[in-house]
Amino acid sequence: MSKYDVTSEGFYGRFGGAYIPEMLYPNVENLKKVYLEILNSEKFKSQYKQLMKDYVGRPTPLFYAEKLSSIYSTHVFLKREDLAHTGAHKINNAIGQVLIAKEMGKTRIIAETGAGQHGVATATACALLGMECHVYMGEVDIERQAPNVARMRMLGAEVVPAKSGNKTLKDATNEALRDWISNPEDTFYVIGSTVGPFPYPDLVARLQSIISEEMRWQLKEQTGKELPDYVIACIGGGSNAAGSFYHFVNDEQVKLVAVEAAGHGLDSGDTAASIARGSEGIIHGARTMLMQTDDGQIIEPYSISAGLDYPGIGPMHSYLAEVGRETVLSATDDEALQAALQLTREEGIIPALESSHALAALPKLKFRSDENVVVTISGRGDKDMATYINHLKL
């Protein structure tokens, strides 16, 4: 067992665990008992591998970005999760968890979503696998991510608005947890990121690890080297970063760079940078770094990106940051917008606003000319066009 692995009790160092109400305990314990057995079964592996290949379209390409490489005087590769079915990495996790739910005999799926990509992915998996689907989404996010709301409804999901708090991802998660407490027998909660009570952070990381698994052999195929010098990914809850880092964590020579949303600036009061401006606490069943007041009240986060607008971060990332295995940078709204415009104009790829934060790390780092830098493009920008039109005056 590596020093970076989660323990059998669900801890990464002191972060993680399952701090849950007694009424949720049976649900979480049942999943904890069976998830590894199901993931390691030949039946699951066969189904999952086939669906990833023939339905999702994996492997997603590792694209050598020639113009970005020239601009930053290094070798920049883009891991194109935006080309996965539904337009983001979220489908890797959603299909895996819905398969697990079916194996456990569940018939009803609930999920939370911020940017809408996890909601779309879950609704897609439910349509494919014949499951009832209810997606909780903050009222603010329903308005700013209207295309994804329409997609979920077209796929047969009920989109349930969360009307409390600042009506975004945190509040949608709260509502989903209440639903799960009320419907423990037939319902499975598909969490979209490496957050929540154990075993979810580990389960989601394992399902998303297909990203870094592919990176290794794709990079070797293109460069002769299996290990990149840098892997860069955005973090909100942290699933695409967890998947991008998973198969490199024990290779200390690979620099892992996570980029959180600074919003209007780290010191502006309008930010979602949980590592840079948060403190240790418990949110949605896990001990991690989060935005909170001195007396433990959640501070409402802010980011132009709906998918990064979460007040906490996955416990895996809190631990990797604390021990120095993961370097955490931040990018403001403006930096993310400019990075999106640069990628679009230079390489003809419109990224999701979440991914734009990862791209915004490129000018903040100093690379050697012989280094290989992989940036995960976690989603495509279709869903963010209204925001781009508004802010970039298109």
C-alpha positions as CSV (number, residue, x, y, z in Angstrom):
1,M,0.0,0.0,0.0
2,S,1.3,3.4,-1.0
3,K,1.5,6.3,1.5
4,Y,-0.9,8.1,-0.9
5,D,-3.6,5.4,-0.9
6,V,-6.9,5.7,1.0
7,T,-7.1,3.5,4.2
8,S,-9.7,0.9,4.7
9,E,-11.6,3.4,6.9
10,G,-11.6,6.0,4.1
11,F,-8.9,8.4,5.2
12,Y,-6.2,10.1,3.2
13,G,-4.0,11.2,6.1
14,R,-6.5,12.9,8.4
15,F,-8.8,13.8,5.6
16,G,-11.8,11.8,4.4
17,G,-13.9,9.4,6.5
18,A,-17.7,9.1,6.7
19,Y,-19.2,11.7,9.1
20,I,-22.9,11.0,8.4
21,P,-26.3,11.1,10.1
22,E,-27.4,7.8,11.6
23,M,-30.1,7.5,9.0
24,L,-27.6,7.4,6.2
25,Y,-25.3,4.9,7.8
26,P,-27.0,1.7,6.3
27,N,-26.8,3.2,2.7
28,V,-23.1,4.1,3.0
29,E,-22.1,0.9,4.8
30,N,-23.8,-1.3,2.2
31,L,-21.9,0.4,-0.6
32,K,-18.6,0.3,1.4
33,K,-19.0,-3.5,1.8
34,V,-19.6,-4.3,-1.9
35,Y,-18.0,-1.6,-4.1
36,L,-14.5,-3.1,-4.4
37,E,-15.9,-6.6,-4.9
38,I,-18.2,-5.4,-7.8
39,L,-15.4,-3.2,-9.4
40,N,-13.1,-6.2,-9.4
41,S,-15.6,-8.7,-10.7
42,E,-15.2,-10.0,-14.3
43,K,-18.8,-9.2,-15.0
44,F,-18.4,-5.5,-14.1
45,K,-15.0,-5.1,-15.8
46,S,-16.3,-6.7,-19.0
47,Q,-19.5,-4.5,-19.1
48,Y,-17.6,-1.3,-18.2
49,K,-14.8,-1.8,-20.7
50,Q,-17.2,-2.5,-23.5
51,L,-19.3,0.5,-22.8
52,M,-16.3,2.8,-22.4
53,K,-15.1,1.6,-25.9
54,D,-18.3,1.3,-27.9
55,Y,-20.6,3.8,-26.2
56,V,-18.4,6.5,-24.6
57,G,-15.8,6.4,-27.4
58,R,-12.7,5.7,-25.3
59,P,-9.8,6.0,-25.5
60,T,-10.1,9.8,-25.8
61,P,-7.3,11.3,-27.8
62,L,-4.1,12.7,-26.4
63,F,-3.5,15.7,-28.8
64,Y,-0.2,17.4,-29.3
65,A,-1.0,21.1,-29.3
66,E,1.6,22.5,-31.6
67,K,0.8,26.2,-31.3
68,L,0.5,26.1,-27.5
69,S,3.8,24.2,-27.4
70,S,5.4,27.0,-29.4
71,I,3.9,29.7,-27.1
72,Y,5.0,28.1,-23.9
73,S,8.3,26.7,-25.3
74,T,7.6,23.1,-24.2
75,H,5.6,20.1,-25.4
76,V,1.9,20.6,-24.5
77,F,-0.5,17.7,-24.9
78,L,-4.3,17.9,-24.3
79,K,-6.2,14.9,-22.9
80,R,-9.4,15.3,-24.8
81,E,-12.2,14.3,-22.3
82,D,-14.3,16.9,-24.1
83,L,-14.6,14.3,-26.9
84,A,-16.2,11.6,-24.6
85,H,-19.9,11.0,-25.2
86,T,-21.9,13.8,-23.5
87,G,-19.0,16.1,-23.7
88,A,-17.1,15.6,-20.5
89,H,-15.2,13.1,-18.2
90,K,-18.3,12.7,-16.1
91,I,-19.7,9.8,-18.1
92,N,-16.8,7.5,-17.0
93,N,-18.1,7.8,-13.4
94,A,-21.8,7.8,-14.1
95,I,-21.9,4.6,-16.1
96,G,-19.7,2.9,-13.5
97,Q,-21.9,3.9,-10.6
98,V,-25.2,3.0,-12.4
99,L,-23.8,-0.4,-13.2
100,I,-22.9,-0.8,-9.5
101,A,-26.5,0.3,-8.6
102,K,-28.0,-2.3,-10.8
103,E,-25.8,-5.0,-9.4
104,M,-27.0,-3.9,-5.9
105,G,-30.6,-4.3,-7.0
106,K,-31.4,-0.6,-6.9
107,T,-34.0,0.8,-9.3
108,R,-34.0,4.6,-8.7
109,I,-31.0,6.9,-9.2
110,I,-30.5,10.4,-7.7
111,A,-27.6,12.8,-8.5
112,E,-26.5,16.3,-7.9
113,T,-25.1,18.6,-10.6
114,G,-23.5,22.1,-10.9
115,A,-22.4,22.7,-14.5
116,G,-25.0,20.0,-15.5
117,Q,-22.4,17.7,-17.1
118,H,-22.7,15.1,-14.3
119,G,-26.5,15.4,-14.5
120,V,-26.4,14.8,-18.2
121,A,-24.0,11.9,-17.8
122,T,-26.1,10.3,-15.1
123,A,-29.3,10.8,-17.1
124,T,-27.6,9.3,-20.1
125,A,-26.4,6.2,-18.1
126,C,-30.0,5.8,-16.7
127,A,-31.5,6.0,-20.2
128,L,-29.0,3.4,-21.4
129,L,-29.4,1.1,-18.5
130,G,-33.1,1.5,-17.8
131,M,-33.1,3.3,-14.5
132,E,-35.4,6.0,-13.0
133,C,-33.4,9.3,-12.7
134,H,-33.8,12.4,-10.5
135,V,-31.2,15.2,-10.7
136,Y,-30.9,17.9,-8.1
137,M,-29.6,21.3,-9.4
138,G,-29.4,24.7,-7.9
139,E,-31.9,27.3,-9.3
140,V,-29.0,29.6,-10.3
141,D,-27.2,26.8,-12.2
142,I,-30.5,25.8,-13.9
143,E,-30.6,29.3,-15.3
144,R,-26.9,29.5,-16.4
145,Q,-26.7,26.0,-17.8
146,A,-30.0,25.8,-19.6
147,P,-28.8,23.6,-22.5
148,N,-27.8,20.9,-20.1
149,V,-31.1,21.1,-18.3
150,A,-32.9,20.5,-21.6
151,R,-30.6,17.6,-22.4
152,M,-31.4,15.9,-19.0
153,R,-35.1,16.4,-19.5
154,M,-34.9,15.0,-23.0
155,L,-33.1,12.0,-21.6
156,G,-36.0,11.3,-19.3
157,A,-34.6,12.7,-16.0
158,E,-36.6,14.8,-13.6
159,V,-34.5,18.0,-12.8
160,V,-35.3,19.1,-9.2
161,P,-34.4,22.7,-8.4
162,A,-32.6,23.4,-5.1
163,K,-33.9,26.7,-3.7
164,S,-31.9,27.1,-0.5
165,G,-28.5,28.9,0.1
166,N,-27.0,30.4,-3.0
167,K,-28.9,27.9,-5.1
168,T,-25.8,26.2,-6.6
169,L,-23.9,22.9,-6.3
170,K,-23.6,22.7,-2.5
171,D,-27.4,23.2,-2.1
172,A,-28.1,20.6,-4.8
173,T,-25.9,18.1,-2.9
174,N,-27.8,18.9,0.4
175,E,-31.2,18.1,-1.3
176,A,-29.9,14.9,-2.9
177,L,-28.7,13.7,0.5
178,R,-32.1,14.4,2.0
179,D,-33.7,12.4,-0.7
180,W,-31.4,9.5,-0.1
181,I,-32.2,9.5,3.6
182,S,-35.9,9.3,2.7
183,N,-35.6,6.6,0.2
184,P,-32.9,4.1,1.3
185,E,-34.3,0.9,0.0
186,D,-34.6,1.4,-3.8
187,T,-32.4,4.5,-4.3
188,F,-28.7,4.8,-5.2
189,Y,-26.9,8.2,-5.0
190,V,-24.5,8.7,-7.9
191,I,-22.1,11.4,-6.5
192,G,-20.3,13.2,-9.3
193,S,-17.0,14.1,-7.8
194,T,-14.4,12.8,-5.3
195,V,-16.4,14.3,-2.4
196,G,-18.9,13.0,0.2
197,P,-18.5,10.1,2.7
198,F,-16.2,7.2,2.1
199,P,-16.3,5.2,-0.1
200,Y,-17.3,7.8,-2.7
201,P,-14.0,9.7,-3.0
202,D,-12.2,6.4,-3.7
203,L,-15.0,5.0,-5.9
204,V,-15.1,8.0,-8.1
205,A,-11.3,8.3,-8.3
206,R,-11.1,4.6,-9.4
207,L,-13.7,5.1,-12.1
208,Q,-12.0,8.2,-13.4
209,S,-8.6,6.7,-13.3
210,I,-9.1,5.5,-16.8
211,I,-8.0,9.0,-17.8
212,S,-4.4,8.6,-16.5
213,E,-4.3,4.9,-17.5
214,E,-4.8,6.0,-21.1
215,M,-2.4,8.9,-20.8
216,R,0.5,6.6,-19.9
217,W,0.4,4.4,-22.9
218,Q,-0.7,7.3,-25.3
219,L,2.3,9.4,-24.2
220,K,4.6,6.4,-24.7
221,E,3.2,5.8,-28.1
222,Q,3.8,9.4,-29.1
223,T,7.1,10.3,-27.3
224,G,8.6,7.0,-26.2
225,K,8.2,8.1,-22.6
226,E,5.4,6.8,-20.4
227,L,5.7,9.5,-17.7
228,P,4.9,13.1,-18.4
229,D,6.8,15.9,-16.6
230,Y,3.6,17.7,-15.6
231,V,-0.1,16.8,-15.4
232,I,-2.4,19.8,-15.0
233,A,-6.1,19.6,-14.2
234,C,-8.8,21.9,-12.7
235,I,-10.3,21.1,-9.3
236,G,-13.7,21.8,-7.9
237,G,-14.7,18.6,-6.1
238,G,-11.8,17.1,-7.9
239,S,-12.8,14.1,-10.0
240,N,-11.1,14.9,-13.3
241,A,-7.9,15.8,-11.4
242,A,-8.2,12.6,-9.4
243,G,-8.5,10.6,-12.6
244,S,-5.7,12.5,-14.3
245,F,-3.3,12.0,-11.4
246,Y,-4.3,8.5,-10.2
247,H,-1.8,6.4,-12.1
248,F,1.1,9.0,-11.6
249,V,0.7,9.6,-7.8
250,N,3.5,7.1,-6.9
251,D,5.8,8.4,-9.7
252,E,7.3,11.3,-7.7
253,Q,9.1,12.7,-10.7
254,V,5.7,13.6,-12.3
255,K,4.6,17.1,-11.1
256,L,0.9,17.1,-10.4
257,V,-0.7,20.6,-10.7
258,A,-4.3,21.2,-9.6
259,V,-5.9,24.6,-10.4
260,E,-8.8,25.9,-8.4
261,A,-11.2,28.8,-9.1
262,A,-10.0,32.1,-7.7
263,G,-13.2,33.8,-8.9
264,H,-12.7,37.6,-8.7
265,G,-9.4,37.0,-6.8
266,L,-8.2,35.1,-3.8
267,D,-8.7,38.1,-1.5
268,S,-11.9,39.4,-3.1
269,G,-14.3,37.4,-0.9
270,D,-15.7,36.0,-4.2
271,T,-13.7,32.8,-4.7
272,A,-14.0,29.0,-4.6
273,A,-10.3,28.4,-3.8
274,S,-10.8,25.9,-0.9
275,I,-7.1,25.0,-0.6
276,A,-5.8,28.6,-0.8
277,R,-8.5,30.2,1.3
278,G,-10.2,27.4,3.2
279,S,-9.7,25.6,6.5
280,E,-10.1,22.1,7.7
281,G,-13.7,21.0,8.4
282,I,-16.5,18.6,7.5
283,I,-18.8,19.0,4.5
284,H,-21.1,16.4,3.0
285,G,-19.8,13.6,5.2
286,A,-16.0,14.1,4.7
287,R,-13.2,15.9,6.6
288,T,-11.5,18.1,4.1
289,M,-10.5,21.7,3.3
290,L,-13.5,24.0,2.8
291,M,-14.6,27.6,2.8
292,Q,-16.1,28.4,6.2
293,T,-16.3,31.0,8.9
294,D,-14.4,30.8,12.2
295,D,-17.4,29.2,13.8
296,G,-17.8,26.6,11.0
297,Q,-20.6,28.1,8.9
298,I,-20.1,27.4,5.1
299,I,-19.1,30.5,3.1
300,E,-20.8,30.6,-0.2
301,P,-18.2,30.0,-3.0
302,Y,-18.1,32.0,-6.2
303,S,-16.7,31.1,-9.7
304,I,-17.8,32.0,-13.2
305,S,-17.6,28.2,-13.7
306,A,-20.6,26.3,-12.4
307,G,-18.6,23.1,-12.0
308,L,-16.0,24.6,-9.8
309,D,-18.5,26.6,-7.6
310,Y,-18.2,24.2,-4.6
311,P,-17.1,25.3,-1.1
312,G,-15.0,22.2,-0.4
313,I,-12.6,19.8,-2.3
314,G,-12.1,16.1,-2.3
315,P,-10.2,14.7,0.7
316,M,-7.6,13.1,-1.6
317,H,-6.7,16.5,-2.9
318,S,-6.6,18.1,0.6
319,Y,-4.1,15.4,1.6
320,L,-1.9,15.5,-1.6
321,A,-1.7,19.3,-1.3
322,E,-0.8,19.1,2.4
323,V,2.0,16.6,1.9
324,G,3.3,18.5,-1.1
325,R,2.6,15.8,-3.7
326,E,0.2,18.1,-5.5
327,T,0.9,21.7,-6.3
328,V,-2.3,23.8,-6.1
329,L,-2.6,27.0,-8.2
330,S,-5.6,29.2,-8.8
331,A,-7.0,31.1,-11.7
332,T,-9.4,34.0,-11.7
333,D,-12.5,34.3,-13.9
334,D,-10.6,36.6,-16.3
335,E,-7.6,34.4,-16.5
336,A,-9.8,31.4,-17.3
337,L,-11.7,33.4,-20.0
338,Q,-8.5,34.4,-21.7
339,A,-7.1,30.9,-21.6
340,A,-10.3,29.6,-23.2
341,L,-10.0,32.2,-26.0
342,Q,-6.3,31.4,-26.5
343,L,-7.0,27.6,-26.9
344,T,-10.0,28.4,-29.2
345,R,-8.0,30.8,-31.5
346,E,-4.8,28.8,-31.5
347,E,-6.0,25.2,-31.7
348,G,-9.7,25.4,-32.7
349,I,-10.9,23.8,-29.5
350,I,-13.6,25.5,-27.3
351,P,-13.1,24.2,-23.8
352,A,-15.5,24.2,-20.9
353,L,-15.0,27.0,-18.4
354,E,-13.8,24.4,-15.8
355,S,-11.0,23.2,-18.2
356,S,-10.1,26.8,-18.9
357,H,-8.9,27.2,-15.4
358,A,-6.4,24.3,-16.0
359,L,-5.2,26.0,-19.2
360,A,-4.7,29.2,-17.2
361,A,-1.9,27.5,-15.3
362,L,0.3,27.4,-18.4
363,P,1.6,31.0,-18.2
364,K,2.1,30.6,-14.4
365,L,4.6,27.8,-14.7
366,K,8.2,27.7,-16.1
367,F,8.8,24.7,-18.4
368,R,12.0,23.3,-20.0
369,S,11.9,22.9,-23.7
370,D,12.2,19.1,-23.5
371,E,9.4,18.6,-21.0
372,N,6.0,16.9,-21.7
373,V,3.1,18.7,-20.2
374,V,-0.4,17.1,-20.2
375,V,-3.4,19.3,-19.6
376,T,-6.8,17.6,-19.1
377,I,-9.6,19.2,-21.1
378,S,-12.3,17.9,-18.9
379,G,-15.3,19.1,-20.9
380,R,-16.3,21.0,-24.0
381,G,-17.5,24.6,-24.1
382,D,-21.0,24.2,-25.7
383,K,-22.7,24.5,-22.3
384,D,-20.8,27.8,-21.6
385,M,-21.4,29.7,-24.8
386,A,-23.9,32.1,-23.2
387,T,-21.2,33.0,-20.6
388,Y,-18.5,33.3,-23.3
389,I,-20.8,35.5,-25.4
390,N,-21.5,37.8,-22.5
391,H,-18.0,38.2,-21.2
392,L,-15.9,38.0,-24.4
393,K,-18.4,40.3,-26.3
394,L,-18.7,37.8,-29.2
